Amino acid sequence: METIKAIIIEDESRAQIYLKGVLEMVAPQVEIVAVCDDLPSGVIAIRKHKPSLVFLDIEMPKYNGLEIVNFFDENEMNFSIIFTTAYNQYAIQAFKTSAIDYLLKPIDPEELKTTIERFTKKHSNPFNGIIQVSEQLKKESKIAVPDGNNLVMIAPSEILYLKADNSYTQIVLTSGKKMVTSRFLKNFEESLKEYNQFFRCHKSYIINTEYIVSYSKSDGGTVTLQNQIEIPVSTDKSEELLALFIRVVR
């Protein structure tokens, strides 16, 4: 079996270790020649080792994985890329339409094995596909949020949760930033209907289900979002939330 020389570019050490371990288990022909924790060091490693395959995380500090096209010309990109991502469904659709290989975190061993098998049968230059994905992601629609005399445009994927505060609504973003706007929570519920990831879990809260870490059924029900933020779940919403989880698992 021919050895596949590969590089991992991933900023989280646990994800690096996990990916290496799964590769050893399902694709022993893949030889990891370098592991890098950011894109610039990854680019240096690619130029040095000249791998056939690069496992590239998208969400990294300073440079995201898609910006690799800014470091190489099209004719220099003579290696294949498998992106690893925890992006939302909008982004996943962008990958599918561009025919770029990706693995959704947490990485499933069987999906990794299938992706490696597909790579061994067909190598292709990913340059144009990456540009296509980047352009599609830039087109993600935004919602207008009143802020005094201004309107602030926010991408739905930036919203962690919304909380009712009498006739106002507090919007908490994934960055930790908080905004207070003079609109009822009900207004935002209507605006966000087309985005399947939002769920009215309580009369005072709308959450972005993309960021749910865990759900506890005790004490009436509580969801924990990223950054260990706990949000109450109404009794009459618990079954609907559980049904949502079941659909995801299936």
DAFENPE-V931520 format. One record per helix or strand. SS is the DSSP state (~ for helix, > for strand). FROM is the first residue (numbers start at 1). LEN is the number of residues. Records with the same first field share a line. If there is no record, write none. Layout:
BEGIN
SS = FROM-LEN  FROM-LEN
END
This chain:
BEGIN
> = 4-6  30-7  53-5  80-6  102-3  142-6  150-6  159-7  168-6  178-4  198-5  205-4  212-5  222-4  229-4
~ = 13-14  39-11  65-6  74-3  89-10  109-13  127-12  156-3  185-7  209-3  218-3  226-3  235-15
END
